[in-house]
């Protein structure tokens, strides 16, 4: 074969190899970019899903002030006052510190609306907190003082209701995140009782033996730093 023909064939082969290499490199770059974008998008979505609290979520609430314990209830009852189920702060997280958040504007607790459960809890949402082990709702009322802190600015907090009970207005709490917006994990917030306007609080007072020495929970009508909570776990 003439030298000219060999040179042409050689150049054609080299050009083809270079073209294929560049094409594969470009394809690899595009594939990498697509995967990277998908991964970043998934991370963003996961971050939103992890941080935001939705109706239907099961959570633990941690008291920021005092001992930093968890909102807790158990099947023991106050010996006086309403004689309803005790609500306390416990130093340890357990099944008895688990609460489920419901939209209080939907009273049919036996058949909750799936669309409502998919909505995030936001500033101003009216919620009910149902104690998972006992099905009691977090509850307060204006006419009864807490068992230990008898100051007139405080009112009793209890667990009230039974399985299938849709709740009443004294089970309603308004969510008040300190930063506004969506309620999120580890973000401080207050719970304001819708009927009486007091805030769910605890201030280092402890129940006697009939309450297992656990920390008293009450609803306070006075402003203080004792009414801040965070969602500690979902």
N, C-alpha and C positions, 0 to 999 in steps of 0.2 A: 504493500500500500504506500502511496506517495506520502512524503513527510507532511505536506499540507493537510492531507486527509487525517493523519494521526493527530496533528495539532488540533484540528477542528473537533475530532471526537473527544480528545482529552478535555478541551475547554467546555464542551457540552456536558460531559460527565461531572466536571467540577462545578459548573453552574447549577446543575440539577441537585447535586449534594448540598450546596450552599442554600439553594431555595428551600429544599426540604428541611434543612436545619433551622432556617429562619422561621418557616411556617410552624414547625413543631415548637420552637421557642415561644412564638407569639401565642400559639394555642395554650401552651403551658401557663403563660402569663395570664391569659384571659381566664383559664380555669382557676388559677390561684386567686385572682381578683374576685371571681364569682363566689368562691368558697369563703374568702375573707369577709366579703360583704354579708353573706348569709350568716356567718358566725357572729359578726358584730351585731347584726339585727337580732339574732337569737339571744345574745347577751343582753341587749337593751330590753327586749321583751321579758326575759327572765328576771332582770333587775326590777322592772315594774311589778311583775307578778309577785316577787318575793317581798317587796316593800309595802305594797298597798294592802289594806285590810278590806275584805269583802264581806257583805252580808252572808251569813252561813258559816263563816270561819269559826273554828274552835281555837281559843287563845288563852294565854295566861296574862294577867294584869299585875304589874309590879309597882309597888308604892315607892316613889322616888325618895320621899322624906323618911324620917324615923329609921326603922331598921332595914328598910328596903325589901320587905317581904312581899308575899303574893296574896292577892285577893282570894279568899278561901271560904268555903262553907262545908258543913258536915251535918249529919242527921241528929243533931242535938238542938234543944230548944231553950230560949230564954225562960228563966223561971218566973219572971214578972213582965210587965209591959204587955206587948202583943202576944207573948208566948209563942211566937213564930220561930222558924229555924234561924240559928245563929249564922251571922256573916262576920268573918274575922280577917286578920292578916296573919299568914303563916310564914315562918322563916324558910320553909322548904317547898319546892315545887313538887306537886304530886297530882294524882287524878282529881283530888278534891280542890285543886286550884284551876281546873279547866272550866271555861265558860264558852258558850256559843252565842254569837251576835246575830240578832234578828232585827229586821226592819219593823219598828213598832207601829208603823202606819198600816201594816197588814196584819190583821188580828187572827187570821185562820192559821194557827200554829200547827194544826194537824195535817194541813196540805199547803205548805209554803209555795209561793210562786217561784218557779225555777228562774225566771227572768229577774226577779227581785234579788235572788241569791247571787246573781252574777254582777251586781252593782257594787262599786266601791263605797265604803263609808267615808263621808266627807264632813267638813265643818258644818254644824247645824243639823246633821242627821239625828233623827229621834230613834233610839235603839232600845231593845230589850236584851238583857244578858241572862241566859238560862244556864244554871249550874248543871253541868253534864251528868254527874253521878246521881243527883236527886231530882232533877227536872224542876227545881224551884227557880223563880225569877228574882233577880236583884230588885229589892222593893224598899220603899220608905214611905212614911206618913207623918203628917204635921203634928199630931196630937200626942205623941209618945216620945219621951226622952230616951237616950241610950242608957244601958244599965250602969255604967261607971261614970261617965262624964255627964253630970246632971246640969251643966250650964244651959240656960234657956236658949242659947244660940244653936244648940245641937238637937238633932232628932235621930231616932232609932233607924237602923238599916237591918233588913231581914231577908231571908229567903222565903218566898210565898208562892203558892200555887200547887199544881199537881200535873201528872202526865196528861197531855191533851188540852190543858187549860190555855185559853188564848191570851190570858193576862188582862190587866186593867190599867187605868191611867197612872196608878202609883208605881207601875213597873217601868215607866217611860223615862229615859235619860237622854239628854241632848249632848252630843259630842262637841267638845271645844278644844281642838288642837291649838297649842300656843302659837304655832306658825301658820295656822289656817290651812285651807286646802284639804287634801286627802289625808285621812288617818293612816299612818304608816308605822311599821315596827320601829321601836326605839325612839319615837318622836313623842315628847311630852304632851299630855292632853288632860283636860278635866271632863268630868261627867256631872252635868247639872240636872237635878231632878226637875222634870218638866212642870209638875204641879206646884211645888213649893219653892223652887228656885235655889235650894241649897246644893252644895257640892259634895260629892263622895270624898270622904276624908278619913285620915287616921293620924293620931298624934302621940303615940307612945304610951297610951294607957292600956292596961292589960286586964282581961277578964279573970275572975277568980276560978276556983277549982272546977266549978260546973261548966266553965268554958275552956277547960284544959290549959288555962294560963295564956291563951293566945291573945294577940293584940286586938283591941277594940276597933271596929269600923263604925263610923257615924256619918251623918250628913250635916254639914256645917253651913250656917247662914252668914258667917263672917269670913271675910277674905283673909287668907293665910297661905303659907307655902306648903300646907299639909294636904292639899287637894290635887297634887300632880301625880299622874300615873304614866306608865309606858306599857305598850304591848311587848312583852318580853319574848314570847315564842308563839308560833302558830302550829 
